[in-house]
Each structure stands twice: as structure tokens, then as C-alpha cells.
Amino acid sequence: MIKNPLFLGMLFVALSGCGNEDSATVSELSGTKESDGQEAEVIAENLAIPWSIERHNETFYISERGGTIAKISDGEVERQSVSLERPLSSASEAGLLGFVLYPDFSESQKGIAYYTYEDNGNRLNRIVELTLANDEWQETAVLLDDIPSGSTHHGGRIKIGPDKKIYATTGDASQPDLAQDRDSLAGKILRLNFDGSIPDDNPFSNSYVYSYGHRNAQGLTWSSDETMYASEHGASANDEINRIREGRNYGWPDIEGSEERDGMESPLFTSGNSQTWAPSGMAYKDEALYVAGLRGTAILRFDLDSEEEKQVVKGFGRIRDVFIDGNTLYFVTNNRDGRGSPDNQDDRLVKVSVSSLD
């Protein structure tokens, strides 16, 4: 059993370093701040490259790429260790990524995680069950293993759908052709049961594949009518927001952005050739998708009725995930992921009122 062998190194990187010209903007965010017309409240600071936001009652559980879960209650951060069966990878974009709590977490104390690991010179991803005991998470079952991984493009988002199935996004493992290979788990959205088995009603016989032709999807959400949406990183700009339908081919690497081809799905929204969103986590509310932008350094709102796109939160740097509860939107920054401009209090969990974003 390997217990977070890389965490201290990644935590040192995450908490060291100074910001550049953007630091003054970010350093004002402690407490409550008026930013671009929105009142934003910082819930927690000094997170170590957070990736997924989960909440149980009033307590947040946030995965950190170095191999910990940040438990946040009443503004206090407690780092819970995660004991994994495989050596966690420290490659670019890799580590402990997606994380969700079981629907019966109060009783079971279980969660599901997606992580990248090293295996005799190879890099792979796996989906596992974690069990919490004495403030430590233990890997207690492997649900799906041998998901291809490369130098980048690990995917990693985990969500539980309205149908009570597990959904996971996987990247193309820096091998674009794998996204079109339905026998490969790379470049896909996968669907599985809680015991790791293949659902009988998956679109392809004896396959975890729910949709394919994805480059590096990192966001999943469902609308009120249970329509599924995903966010996806493009190659050179051409980021995408897609409506996901089972068994469909989303085109990578044969088409991207607004390109079209018979038998392939084009996106609802695309950044086009001139800008990059690097979209990650996403959430739905009132016929709109709220999407975290990493390189875009904003939360973007995509109106499903008017088809309008708008930046509704900015000034916080790179944003990795969003979570909506009622009229409150929570998000985590990722300024310490090696590509941002952090200050001494990054990274943060922040909340804003959704109604203030109009």
C-alpha cells in the first residue's frame, strides 16, 4: 500500500512561488470582495491544486492532485490522506483527479476517484472505490483499470448520472487515433455500474464506452430534463461544449470545432480558432451551463435557449471546477498547477451568487 508518496513534493510546489503582475488582483480576495460587479466570498485558501468539488451537508470534500482530499468545514481546511494501491503520477495534468461521494455517503463513508499512476515505466488511469475511516481514505476496490494515459490528456472527470450510473471522461492519452478506436478506453466518456461492471443497456455490447471521439473532456453535467453535456479541450483553440448522446462519435481527431462530417457530432458551442477556454468542470442551472475556464481564466455561461456565451466570473485566474447549490455557485482556482500566476494564498474555494451574474 503506497500512501501519497508524491504529496509533500507537490504540496511544496503548490504552496511556494510568487505571483507576477496578476498577483495584486488575486491577493485582494481574502474575505469578501466586489469583483466585476459580483460579490465573491472566499471560503478557503491555500488549497494544493484542487480538482473536484464535492459536498456532503455543509462540508466540502475537494480532491487535490498531489493525493489528498481537502475537507472544508466552517472555513477550516483539514487535509485527509489518501492511501492508494498504485504510485500516483506527478506528470503534467496527472494525479488524483475526479472524485465523487457515494449517494449513501452518510452510511457507507465511500467515494469514487479517478487517478493517474505509474507502472513499470507505463502511465495509466484507474477508477477506484475509496473508503473513509479515521480521517484517511483507503482504496478498497478497483472499478476499472488500464485506462490509457500519456504525457498529457488524462481526462479524469467523474460524475454520478441521474440514472445512478458512474460516468467518467478519459483523454486520448496524447494518441489522437485512440479516440476513434471503440476497443480503447482512451478519448471516451465511459459508463459503469457501482460494482465496476458494464451496464446491460450501454450502447455497445460488452463495452464501457458511452460516447467516443473525444480529445480531452474534463466536464460533465445534466440539465433538468436529464440531457447530458460535456466540456472538451481542443487542440489549437477549438474548445467545445457538447450535448452528449449515447453511442455518438464526437469527431476527434477527424473533425474539431465547427467542422462537420457525416456520422460525427459537432459541438453546441466552440471557442473557434481565435481563442482558448481550456474548459474543465461544469454545472447546470436554469437552461444555462456554467463552465470553468483554465486558460480562459473565467467562468463562462452558455445559454441553451439563446445560444449566447458570456464570461460571468473573472479576475481569479485559472478555474478548475464549479459546483452549484440553489442560488450559490462555488468554484476552485488552479493557479498553482504550473501554468498560472499564484499568490501566497492560492489556491482558493470561492462562492458567488448566481443571480448576481446576470
Secondary structure, 3 states (H helix, E strand, C coil): CEECCCHHHHHHHHHCCCCCCCHHHHHCCCCEEEECCEEEEEEECCCCCEEEEEEECCEEEEEECCCEEEEEECCEEEEEEEEECCCECCCCCCCEEEEEECCCHHHHCEEEEEEEEEECCEEEEEEEEEEEECCEEEEEEEEEEEEECCCCCCCCCEEECCCCCEEEECECCCCHHHHHCCCCCCCEEEEECCCCCCCCCCCCCCCCEEEECCCEEEEEEECCCCCEEEEECCCCCCCEEEEECCCCECCCCCCCCCCCCCCCCCCCEECCCCCCCCEEEEEEECCEEEEEECCCCEEEEEECCCCCEEEEEECCCCEEEEEEECCEEEEEECCCCCCCCCCCCCCCEEEEEHHHHC
